[in-house]
């Protein structure tokens, strides 16, 4: 082989390597762009999920009205009180009473007549996870012990 042929072979090899490197750089740039797009999409999803969680928290509280009185049945007891505050996990009730015996439930709701009542001294905090059901209490919450 002549020197010129060696040079051409080396030159071709060098050009192929340059092209391969360009292809690699092009691929790396495409990968970088893909990663950037994925990161932007992930951020949008995180923001969207946060907004949905915030909306759910607002919607979750929409049936509770501050200042209204409620008869609340929990897994361990029944209470009546005026709703003062709502948090993610708790309700704060003022003028609250433990209802040890409501008597006939429908009659109690209809007339406000309860069989056994134990008023609390201070506000109470009810864990929202313990609530079975609740209904607005339309009668006096200034209950006396009986």
Buried (B, 14 or more C-beta within 10 A) or exposed (E): EEEEEEEEEEEEEEEEEEEEEEEEEEEEEEEEEEEEEEEEEEEEEEEEEEEEEEEEEEEEBEEBEEEEBBBBBBEEEBBBBBBBEBEEEBBBBBBBBBBEEBEEEEEBBEEBEBEEBBBBEEBBEBEBEEBEEBEEBEBEBEBEEE
